[in-house]
C-alpha cells in the first residue's frame, strides 16, 4: 500500500507544510512567480521544488479545524486516541475546537507534481484526479476495538469529496498511502467530474468527526506549458 521512491528536499518541504513560517525571502519571491512555465523542470532549483509542492496552484497549505472531543451516550469523554498508524500528526489529548494545525493538500495527479517529485501513482489510480493530504490528524481508539490501517483508510475515503462551483460533489473512490504513510492519497474518477479551465472554486474537503480541512484550487491557474494540468 505504501509507495517508496526518492524524495527531493523533503525535510525543508515538511517544515513549510507544517506551517512553521520558515520560508526565506528568496523562496517567497519564487512563490510569486511562474517558474514552472518559464524553465524546464530539469533546471528547477530545490527552493522552486519546495514552492511547487507546498505553495502553488497545485499545493495548498491549509488549516485543519479540530472538533471538540466527543462524549458517549452517558456523557463520558471518549478515550484518548492512540498513535496514528500512518505516522501523521495528531493533536494532544483534550483538544478543543479553538486549537488547529495545518495540513498540505496537493494535486498529485498533475504533471508538474510528477516532474518535481518523480513519483508515479499506483495503477488503480489511473483515470482519477489524485489529491494528496499530508499532516492531517488521524485519531484512533487505543483500546481493544482499534481499527486496522485499511479500515481507517476506508473510513477516510468516505470522508473526502471534490466539488467545482455549481457542480455536484464527487466522493473519493480510491484511497492509499505513500511515502511511508506520511501522505494519504484520494482518487476521484475523472469522468464523474470532468473539469476544464473554465471551472472555478474546485474544493477538496476532508471532514471526519474529529477534524475538517478544505483546499480550494482554481483550474485557470493550473496551466502547465499551455495545458491544463490536473
N, C-alpha and C positions, 0 to 999 in steps of 0.2 A: 504494500500500500504506500510506502514511502518512496520518494524518488531521491536518488543520491547523485549529485553532479557538482562540478566545480562552482564556487561562489566567488563573485567579484566584489571586493571592498565590503564584505558582509558586515564586519564589525562596525564600521562607520555608518552604514545604512541602518543598522539596528539601533544605534544611538539616536539617529534622526527620527526613525519611525517611532521610537518610544517617547517622542515629544520633548527631548532634552534641550532643544533650542541651541544646538551646538554648531549650526551652520555658519561657516566662515563667510566673510564679506564677499570673497571670490565666488563661493558657491551660490550665495544669494543673487549675485549678478548673473550667474549662469541660469538660474531658475527663471529669470525674466526674459530669457532669450528663446530662440527656436533652433538650437544647435542640431537637433535630430534631423532637420530638413536642410541644414546648411553644410553638413560634412558627413562623410562615410562613417558607419558605425565602427569600423576598424580603427578609426582615429579618435574615437571618444576617449576623454580622459576619465580617470577614476571619479573625479568630482562630478563630471557630467553623467556618469552612470548612476551615481548617488541621486542626483536630481531626477533623472528619468524614472527611477524605481521608487521614489518616495514623494516627490512633489512635482507632478507634471500632469498633462491631460489624462495620462493612464495610471496615475498613482495619487492617492489622496490620504493625507494624514488626518484622521477624523476622531472625534470624541466618542467615547463609549460611555453611555449613561447606565450606571448601575442602579438596580432597583433594590428597595429595602429588603432585608432578609425576611422571608415569608414565615408564617406561623401555621401550625397544623389546625385541625378542626377544634381542638381543645384549647387553642390559644397559646400553645407552647412553641418556642422558636425551633425552626428546623435545625438539624445537626450541622455543625461547622463542616465546610467542604474539605475534602482531601485534595491531594495534588492532582493537577490535570495530567492525563496520560499522554498529552500531546506536547508537553514542555512549554506551553504558552503561559503568559502572565495570568495571575489570579490575584484579586484584592485580598486584603486581610479579613479575618472573620469580623462580623459586626459591621459590615458595610452599610452605608446609608445612601439614599438617592443623591445626596449632595456631593458625594465623592465620585470621581471619574478618572479614567485613564484614557490614553489614546491608542488607536489601532491604525495600521496601514492597510488600505484596500487597493488592490492592483488589478488591472485588466490583463490577466496573464496570457490570454489568447492573442493579444495584439502583437504584431510583428516587431515593433520596437522593443518590447519587453524581452522577446526571444533574442534579438540582436544584442541586448545589453547583458543578458544573463546566460545565454547559450544553454537553455534548459528546455527540453521537449516535454510536451504534455502526454499523459497516458493515452493509449489508443482509444479507449472508450469515451474520451472527451472530444473526439473528432466531431465536427459539425455543431459544436457548442461554443457559446461565449463562456469563457472561464474567468471567474472572479476569485482572486486570492485574498485571504484575510490573515494578517499577522498580528499577534498580541491581543486577540480577543479573549477575554477571561472565560474559561470553561470550568464551572464548579461541579464537582461530582460528590456524591454521597460516599463518605468513607466507611460506611457500615457494611453489613452483610449483603445488602442489595446493590452494591456498587455496580455501575454499568460497565460493560466491556467497551473498548475503544470503538468497535464497529457500531455498537448500539448508540454511542454518543454521536458518531458521525451521522447516522440515520436521523437522529433527533435534530441535529443541526441542519441537515438537508431540508427538513420540513419547516425550518425557521427562516429560510432565506428566499427572498424574492427579487426580481428585476422588473422594473417598470419604466416606460417612457411616458412623457406627458400626453394625456388624452388617450392612453392605451391601457389595456388590461394588464395587470401584473402577472408575471410568469413565475412559477415556483421552480426551485432548483431540482434537476432530475439526476444529477451526479454529484458525488462528493468524495474527496480523497485528501490525504495529507501529503506534504512534500517537505524536503529539507529537514529531515529528521523530526518531522512532526511540527516544526515551527510555523508552517504555512498550511492553512486549510483552504482547499480549492472547491469552488462550487461551479457546476456546469449547468448552463441554461440552453436548451435546444434552440438553435438559431431560427428554425422555421416557425417557432411559436411566437417569436418577437423579431421579425425582420427589421433591422434598423438601417437608416440612411443618414446622410449628413444633415438632412432637414429635420430629423428628430431632435427634441430638446428635453432637457431635465431627465436624463436616464438615471434612475435611482436604484442603487443596490441597498437593500435593507436586510439586516440580520437581527432578529429580535427573539429573545428567549424570555423565560420567566425571570431570568436573573439579570440580563443586560441587553441593551439595544444599541446598534450603531447604524449610521446611514452615510453613504457616499454618493455624491452626485457627479455624473460625467456628462460632458457636452460633446456629442459626436462631431460637430463642426470644428472643434478644436483638436480632434483626434485624427488629423490628416498626416500621413507619413509618405513623403515623396510623391504627393499627388493622389494618394489612395486612402480611403477610409480604413483605418486600422483598428479592427475590433476582434 
